[in-house]
Amino acid sequence: MLLLSCFLLAQNPLKCAGQESSLLDQAASSPEMRQRLITGYESSPDKFVDERMLAVAISYAMETNYDRAKPVYEQFLKGHPEQKRALRGLGSIYLLQQHYDEAIRNLKSAWLLGDVDSLYPLTVCYLRTQQYDQVEHLVPNLLIQKQNNFDIINCLLEYALVRNLPREDLILDALDGAPDKDIVSREDTARLIDNATSRLKAIDENNKTLQAIYRKVIRGYQANTYAWPKASLSGVGDAYALLGDYTSAEPIYQQALKNNPDDRQALVGLASICLLQHKFPEAIANFRKAWSLGEARILPSMAAAYLAAHDFDGMKDLVPSLLERKGENLEALNAVIAYAIARNPMDKDLFYKAIQGVSDNQILRRPDTTDAVVKGLKFFGDEERAKQLLKLKARQDKGLGA
């Protein structure tokens, strides 16, 4: 969230003619006027009262001299406690300085007096202090103000993502305010969208909200491919890939890697669609590079590519890392078991090393893990434990618990 933009918003001239003196608008828009006001005030402060004093406070603030602006705002508000622009300006300075209680007090006063431009900085304060119940009260107003307003859109997205399960309805409502072609025009918005898609993808890759976001991304990209930010190109590849259009996804990932050979998102995306298309050598090469750049999450997928290619020697150096992750990632456990069984001769010691320390409850958590362990136990002659696991699985399937 860009707090500086919040402050600049707080100082912009009001949109309704006649509501504010032109002197205040000039202080907000003209560096020359600001300098004249500041010079005059510092030579004869007693001559500056009422709107001239407020114009000085705005001038200091616009010049980012917040320590000088704050006492002038405070002095002005003693005589004009309900001046909305002054309350907003002072509240925004407190927000920039992370003095949230004082910021909320002033911004809330301005908001209750009808100052629409206080809505965004007030929401930022509540988000920063995790006062989510207060944000909830503001959501209807935020939705009214969302159209083409990326500060408001970002607030809505951030709030939608604070829960363990994102608020999908609010994500879609927020993004509805952003034109397709501009959806990732701001880096902070692009980051929030990446966060949203990652969270939703982890829940279910067939999630309808996720698909709707990706369709919006594709529409925005297609509206003007040349203007699309290079840093967000991988996200377009992800959108096509998740929607099953691998033919469109592949050249976009390749272009992203041409722009930045170390683009981990593009490497993982390209490797994943190569794996799905049975292009195993290409998948392995891209997974390898992503892993070398720190993408540990792709380890089970890279192992799957090696297993599918029957390249057991190539996979050998992955086994220690897979074993390290077996307790937290059952796909890693599955990969080691598959590797131990698929080798010729089969590796009994590795199989038992893989399942050592893994509880029956963990094994039964995923049907593919259960099947792999039972298969291995039977291969290596441990029929009794295989039968025991199958009995526990049957009880679990009947809802009786393991």
C-alpha positions in Angstrom: 0.0 0.0 0.0 1.5 3.3 -1.0 1.1 5.6 2.0 2.6 8.6 0.1 -0.1 8.4 -2.5 -2.6 8.5 0.4 -1.0 11.7 1.6 -1.0 13.3 -1.9 -4.6 12.4 -2.3 -5.3 14.1 1.0 -3.8 17.3 -0.4 -5.4 17.4 -3.8 -7.8 20.2 -4.6 -11.4 19.3 -3.9 -13.4 18.3 -6.9 -16.5 20.4 -6.2 -16.2 24.0 -7.2 -16.7 26.6 -4.5 -16.1 24.3 -1.6 -12.5 25.6 -0.9 -10.6 28.8 -1.5 -8.5 28.9 -4.6 -5.6 29.8 -2.4 -5.7 26.3 -0.9 -5.9 24.8 -4.4 -2.9 26.9 -5.5 -0.9 25.7 -2.5 -1.6 22.1 -3.4 -0.8 22.5 -7.1 1.9 25.3 -7.4 5.4 24.9 -6.1 6.0 28.6 -6.6 2.9 29.5 -4.5 4.0 27.1 -1.8 7.4 28.7 -1.6 5.9 32.2 -1.3 3.6 31.1 1.4 6.3 29.3 3.4 8.7 32.2 3.1 6.0 34.7 4.1 4.9 32.6 7.0 8.4 32.1 8.4 9.1 35.8 8.3 5.8 36.9 9.8 3.8 34.0 11.2 1.3 36.2 13.0 0.0 37.6 9.7 -1.3 34.1 8.7 -4.7 33.2 10.0 -7.7 31.2 8.8 -7.3 30.0 5.2 -3.9 31.5 4.8 -2.7 29.4 7.7 -4.3 26.3 6.2 -2.6 27.1 2.9 0.8 27.2 4.8 0.1 23.8 6.4 -0.7 22.3 3.0 2.4 23.9 1.5 4.7 22.4 4.1 3.0 19.0 3.7 3.2 19.0 -0.1 7.0 19.8 0.3 7.1 16.7 2.6 8.1 18.8 5.5 5.7 17.1 7.8 7.2 18.2 11.1 6.6 21.8 10.1 3.2 21.1 8.6 1.8 19.3 11.7 1.8 22.1 14.2 0.4 24.5 11.6 -2.5 22.1 11.0 -3.1 21.8 14.7 -3.0 25.5 15.3 -5.5 26.0 12.5 -7.8 23.3 13.8 -8.1 25.0 17.2 -10.1 27.7 15.5 -11.7 25.5 12.8 -12.3 22.1 14.4 -14.6 20.9 11.7 -12.6 21.9 8.6 -12.6 18.7 6.6 -9.5 19.4 4.5 -7.4 20.2 7.6 -8.5 17.1 9.4 -7.7 15.0 6.4 -4.3 16.6 5.9 -3.3 16.2 9.6 -4.6 12.7 9.7 -2.6 11.7 6.6 0.6 13.0 8.2 0.0 11.0 11.3 -0.7 8.0 9.0 2.6 8.5 7.2 4.4 8.7 10.6 2.6 5.5 11.7 0.8 7.2 14.6 -2.4 5.4 13.9 -4.5 6.4 16.8 -4.1 10.1 16.0 -4.5 9.4 12.3 -7.8 7.6 12.9 -9.1 10.3 15.2 -8.6 13.1 12.6 -9.6 11.0 9.5 -12.7 9.6 11.1 -13.8 13.1 12.0 -13.3 14.2 8.4 -15.1 11.2 7.1 -18.1 11.7 9.5 -18.3 15.3 8.3 -18.7 14.0 4.7 -15.2 14.2 3.4 -15.1 11.4 0.8 -11.4 11.7 0.2 -10.8 10.6 3.8 -12.2 7.2 3.1 -9.0 5.7 1.6 -6.5 6.9 4.3 -9.0 5.9 7.1 -9.3 2.4 5.6 -5.5 2.1 5.4 -5.3 3.0 9.1 -7.8 0.3 10.1 -6.0 -2.3 7.9 -2.6 -1.4 9.4 -4.0 -1.8 13.0 -6.0 -4.9 12.1 -9.3 -3.3 13.0 -11.1 -5.4 10.5 -14.6 -4.9 12.0 -14.1 -1.2 11.2 -13.1 -2.0 7.6 -16.2 -4.1 7.3 -18.3 -1.0 8.1 -16.6 0.9 5.3 -16.9 -1.8 2.6 -20.2 -0.5 1.1 -18.7 3.0 0.8 -15.4 1.5 -0.6 -17.4 -0.4 -3.3 -19.2 2.8 -4.3 -15.8 4.6 -4.8 -14.0 1.7 -6.4 -14.4 2.5 -10.1 -10.9 3.3 -11.6 -9.7 4.0 -8.1 -6.8 1.6 -7.5 -6.1 2.9 -4.0 -9.7 1.8 -3.0 -9.4 -1.4 -5.1 -6.2 -2.3 -3.2 -7.9 -1.7 0.1 -10.7 -4.1 -0.8 -8.3 -6.7 -2.1 -6.1 -6.5 1.0 -9.2 -6.8 3.3 -10.5 -9.7 1.2 -7.2 -11.6 1.8 -6.8 -11.2 5.5 -8.8 -14.4 6.3 -7.5 -17.9 6.1 -10.1 -18.4 3.3 -10.1 -15.3 1.0 -13.4 -13.5 0.5 -14.0 -14.4 -3.1 -17.0 -12.2 -3.6 -15.1 -9.2 -2.4 -12.1 -10.0 -4.7 -14.4 -10.0 -7.7 -16.3 -6.9 -6.6 -13.0 -5.1 -6.1 -11.5 -6.1 -9.5 -14.7 -5.1 -11.2 -13.7 -1.5 -10.6 -10.4 -2.0 -12.6 -10.5 -1.7 -16.4 -9.2 -5.0 -17.8 -6.3 -3.3 -19.7 -5.1 -1.5 -16.5 -5.5 -4.5 -14.0 -1.7 -4.8 -13.4 -0.7 -1.2 -14.3 0.3 -0.7 -10.7 2.9 -2.9 -9.0 1.0 -2.9 -5.7 -2.2 -4.1 -7.3 -0.3 -6.7 -9.3 1.2 -8.1 -6.1 -2.2 -8.3 -4.4 -3.6 -10.1 -7.5 -0.7 -12.6 -7.4 -1.4 -13.2 -3.8 -5.1 -13.8 -4.4 -4.4 -16.2 -7.3 -1.8 -18.1 -5.3 -4.1 -18.5 -2.4 -7.1 -19.5 -4.5 -5.0 -22.0 -6.6 -3.8 -23.7 -3.4 -7.4 -24.3 -2.4 -8.6 -25.5 -5.8 -7.2 -25.0 -9.3 -10.7 -25.3 -10.7 -11.9 -22.4 -8.4 -14.4 -20.3 -10.3 -13.1 -17.0 -8.8 -9.6 -17.9 -9.8 -10.8 -18.6 -13.4 -12.7 -15.3 -13.5 -9.5 -13.4 -12.4 -7.5 -15.2 -15.1 -10.0 -14.4 -17.8 -9.8 -10.7 -16.8 -6.0 -10.9 -17.0 -6.2 -12.4 -20.5 -8.7 -9.8 -21.7 -6.4 -7.0 -20.3 -3.4 -8.5 -22.0 -5.1 -9.0 -25.3 -6.4 -5.4 -25.3 -2.8 -4.1 -25.7 -0.1 -6.8 -25.6 2.7 -4.2 -26.2 1.7 -2.1 -23.2 1.4 -5.0 -20.8 4.1 -4.7 -18.0 7.0 -7.1 -18.6 7.1 -8.0 -14.9 3.5 -9.3 -15.1 4.0 -11.3 -18.3 4.4 -14.6 -16.4 1.0 -14.0 -14.8 -0.6 -14.0 -18.3 1.1 -17.4 -18.9 -0.3 -18.7 -15.7 -3.8 -17.5 -16.7 -3.6 -19.3 -20.1 -2.1 -22.4 -18.5 -4.7 -22.7 -15.7 -7.5 -22.3 -18.3 -5.9 -25.2 -20.3 -4.6 -23.1 -23.2 -1.1 -24.4 -23.2 -0.5 -23.3 -26.8 -0.9 -19.7 -25.8 0.8 -20.0 -22.5 4.1 -21.5 -23.8 5.3 -18.5 -26.0 4.3 -16.1 -23.2 6.5 -17.9 -20.7 9.3 -18.0 -23.2 9.0 -14.3 -23.8 9.1 -13.7 -20.1 12.3 -15.8 -19.8 13.8 -13.9 -22.7 13.2 -10.7 -20.8 14.5 -12.2 -17.6 16.1 -15.7 -17.7 15.8 -16.0 -13.9 12.0 -15.4 -13.8 11.1 -18.2 -11.5 7.4 -17.9 -12.1 7.9 -18.4 -15.8 10.3 -21.3 -15.3 7.9 -23.1 -13.1 4.9 -22.3 -15.4 6.8 -23.5 -18.5 8.1 -26.6 -16.7 4.6 -27.5 -15.5 2.9 -27.3 -18.9 5.8 -29.2 -20.5 5.2 -31.9 -17.8 1.5 -32.0 -18.6 2.3 -32.3 -22.3 4.8 -35.1 -21.7 7.8 -33.0 -22.8 9.8 -34.4 -19.9 13.4 -33.2 -20.9 12.1 -29.6 -21.2 10.2 -29.9 -18.0 13.2 -31.2 -16.1 15.5 -28.5 -17.5 13.2 -25.7 -16.4 12.4 -27.2 -13.0 16.1 -27.7 -12.4 16.8 -24.0 -13.0 13.9 -22.9 -10.9 15.1 -25.2 -8.1 18.6 -23.7 -8.4 17.1 -20.3 -7.9 15.4 -21.4 -4.6 12.1 -22.7 -5.7 11.9 -25.7 -3.3 8.1 -26.1 -3.7 8.6 -27.6 -7.2 10.7 -30.5 -6.0 7.8 -33.1 -6.1 6.8 -31.9 -9.6 10.4 -32.2 -10.8 10.6 -35.7 -9.3 7.4 -36.6 -11.2 9.1 -35.5 -14.4 12.1 -37.7 -13.8 9.9 -40.6 -12.9 7.7 -40.2 -16.0 10.9 -40.1 -18.1 12.3 -43.2 -16.3 15.4 -41.1 -15.6 16.2 -42.7 -12.2 19.9 -41.8 -12.3 19.0 -38.1 -13.0 16.6 -38.1 -10.1 19.1 -39.6 -7.6 20.4 -36.3 -6.2 16.8 -35.2 -5.4 16.1 -38.0 -3.0 17.8 -36.5 0.2 15.8 -33.2 -0.3 12.6 -35.2 -0.9 13.2 -37.2 2.3 13.7 -34.0 4.3 10.2 -32.8 3.2 8.3 -36.1 3.5 6.6 -35.2 6.8 5.3 -31.8 5.6 4.6 -32.8 2.0 3.1 -36.1 1.1 3.8 -35.6 -2.6 7.5 -35.7 -1.6 6.9 -38.9 0.2 5.0 -40.4 -2.8 7.9 -39.5 -5.1 10.5 -41.3 -2.9 8.3 -44.4 -2.7 7.7 -44.4 -6.5 11.5 -44.0 -7.0 12.3 -46.9 -4.6 9.8 -49.2 -6.3 10.5 -48.2 -9.9 14.3 -48.8 -9.7 15.7 -52.1 -10.9 16.4 -53.6 -8.5 13.9 -52.1 -6.2 15.4 -50.2 -3.2 13.9 -51.8 -0.1 16.1 -49.8 2.3 15.0 -46.5 0.8 11.3 -47.5 0.9 11.5 -48.2 4.6 13.6 -45.1 5.2 10.8 -43.1 3.4 8.0 -44.4 5.6 10.0 -44.4 8.8 8.5 -41.9 11.2 5.4 -41.3 9.1 2.3 -42.1 11.1 -0.6 -44.2 9.8 -2.8 -41.1 10.1 -0.5 -39.2 7.7 -0.4 -42.1 5.3 -4.2 -42.4 5.3 -4.6 -38.6 4.7 -4.2 -39.1 0.9 -5.5 -42.1 -1.1 -2.5 -42.0 -3.4 -0.1 -42.1 -0.5 -2.0 -45.0 1.0 -2.0 -46.9 -2.2 1.8 -46.3 -2.7 2.7 -47.4 0.8 0.5 -50.6 0.6 2.0 -51.4 -2.8 5.5 -51.1 -1.4 4.7 -53.2 1.6 3.4 -55.9 -0.5 6.4 -55.8 -2.9 8.7 -56.2 0.1 6.8 -59.0 1.7 5.2 -57.0 4.6 1.7 -58.3 4.0 0.6 -58.0 7.6 1.2 -54.2 7.8 -0.3 -53.8 4.3 -3.5 -55.5 5.5 -3.6 -53.4 8.7 -3.4 -50.2 6.6 -6.1 -51.4 4.3 -8.4 -52.2 7.3 -7.7 -48.7 8.8 -8.5 -47.2 5.4 -11.8 -49.2 5.2 -12.8 -47.9 8.7 -11.9 -44.4 7.6 -14.0 -44.7 4.4 -17.0 -45.7 6.6 -16.5 -42.6 8.7 -15.3 -44.7 11.8 -11.9 -43.0 12.1 -8.5 -44.6 11.7 
